[in-house]
Amino acid sequence: MGVFRIDSATVSSLQSIANLNCGLPGVYARNLLIAAGKITFQEPVILPDTSLKEAKKTKFRGVKESGDASILTVYPNPAQDYFVVKIKLDKFKGRGLINLYDGNGKTIQSYAFTGKQNQVIFPTGTLKTGFYLLTLEAEGKRLDSVKLAVIK
């Protein structure tokens, strides 16, 4: 049984795990439900604690991310059942295109997105084991690309 074909009993079990466990099992259960299209999830925004006394406050510098300034991020990599493409385009309101190329440069899949989307989930059911290239195009320009490995 693949991740995209889960029955109601499995959905119920995964929802219980996702709701009751805030560790790795809960995250994994939530991701499986998202990939199967059973739930949607909005990532929470964590703000600094403003209740501390002025002397004990440390300057909040935002959520730390990797020093990589990539517009396009793919995880998990290597992918098995699915992969998530994270798009980081600030102030972009138009339409863009994500292209998936095989090792020979042949276009395998294309996905059009709007500036409001910040991630897209791709199933790997039709892909063979190997290496692929994902590119992000917007406003007629190739903005970023990233390599992806698929294992079965």
C-alpha positions in Angstrom: 0.0 0.0 0.0 1.5 3.3 -1.1 1.4 6.6 0.8 -1.2 8.0 -1.5 -3.7 5.1 -1.0 -4.5 4.9 2.6 -7.8 3.6 4.1 -10.0 5.4 6.7 -8.6 3.3 9.6 -5.0 4.3 8.7 -6.1 7.9 8.4 -7.6 7.8 11.8 -4.5 6.3 13.4 -2.2 8.8 11.6 -4.4 11.7 12.8 -4.2 10.4 16.4 -0.4 10.1 16.2 -0.1 13.6 14.5 -2.3 15.2 17.2 -0.9 13.6 20.3 2.8 13.4 19.4 4.8 16.5 18.8 8.0 14.6 18.2 9.3 12.9 15.0 6.4 10.3 14.8 3.9 13.1 14.9 5.7 15.0 12.1 6.0 11.9 10.0 2.3 11.0 10.5 1.3 14.6 9.6 3.5 14.5 6.4 1.9 11.3 5.3 -1.6 12.8 5.7 -0.6 15.9 3.8 1.0 13.8 1.0 -2.2 11.6 0.8 -4.3 14.8 0.5 -6.2 14.0 3.7 -5.3 17.2 5.6 -3.9 20.7 4.9 -1.3 22.2 7.3 -0.3 25.8 7.9 3.2 26.0 9.4 3.0 27.9 12.7 4.9 31.2 13.1 6.8 31.4 16.4 7.3 34.9 17.7 9.7 36.0 20.5 8.5 36.2 24.1 7.8 39.9 24.8 7.0 39.3 28.5 10.7 39.3 29.6 12.2 42.2 31.5 14.2 44.6 29.4 17.5 43.5 30.9 16.9 39.9 30.1 15.7 40.3 26.5 17.8 39.1 23.7 17.4 40.6 20.3 15.2 38.4 18.1 16.8 37.9 14.8 14.2 35.7 13.2 14.0 32.0 12.7 17.4 30.6 11.7 17.6 28.8 8.4 20.6 27.5 6.6 22.9 30.1 5.1 21.8 28.9 1.7 19.9 31.6 -0.2 18.2 29.1 -2.6 14.8 29.9 -3.9 14.0 26.2 -4.5 14.4 23.5 -1.8 13.5 19.8 -2.1 12.9 17.3 0.7 13.2 14.5 1.4 16.2 14.0 -0.8 16.6 11.2 -1.8 12.8 10.7 -2.3 11.0 7.5 -2.2 7.1 7.9 -2.4 6.9 11.6 -2.7 9.0 14.8 -2.5 8.1 18.4 -1.4 9.3 21.4 -3.4 9.5 24.5 -1.3 9.4 27.8 -3.2 10.8 30.9 -1.6 9.8 33.9 -3.8 9.2 37.0 -1.7 6.8 39.5 -3.1 6.2 37.4 -6.3 2.5 37.6 -7.3 2.6 36.1 -10.8 2.7 32.6 -12.2 5.7 30.3 -12.3 6.6 26.9 -13.6 8.4 24.0 -11.9 10.0 21.5 -14.4 11.3 18.1 -13.6 14.0 16.7 -16.0 15.5 13.3 -16.2 19.2 12.6 -16.5 19.1 13.0 -20.3 17.5 16.5 -20.0 14.0 15.3 -21.1 11.1 17.1 -19.4 9.2 14.5 -17.3 6.7 16.8 -15.5 5.8 20.4 -15.4 3.7 22.2 -12.7 2.4 25.7 -12.9 2.0 27.6 -9.6 1.0 31.0 -8.4 2.9 33.4 -6.2 0.7 32.5 -3.3 2.0 28.9 -3.2 5.1 28.2 -1.2 5.3 24.4 -1.6 4.2 21.6 -3.9 4.0 17.9 -3.3 5.0 15.6 -6.1 4.3 11.8 -6.0 7.1 9.6 -7.4 4.9 6.7 -8.5 5.7 7.2 -12.2 9.4 8.0 -11.7 12.2 5.4 -11.9 15.2 5.2 -9.5 17.7 7.8 -10.6 18.8 11.4 -10.6 16.6 14.3 -11.7 16.8 18.1 -12.0 14.1 20.4 -10.9 14.1 24.0 -12.2 12.0 27.0 -11.2 11.0 29.5 -13.9 9.2 32.7 -13.4 8.7 35.8 -15.6 10.5 34.1 -18.5 13.7 33.4 -16.5 15.2 30.3 -14.9 15.5 31.4 -11.3 16.9 28.3 -9.6 17.5 24.6 -10.0 18.2 21.7 -7.6 19.2 18.0 -8.1 16.9 15.2 -6.8 17.6 11.5 -6.2 14.7 9.1 -6.4 15.0 5.6 -4.8 12.5 2.8 -5.0 
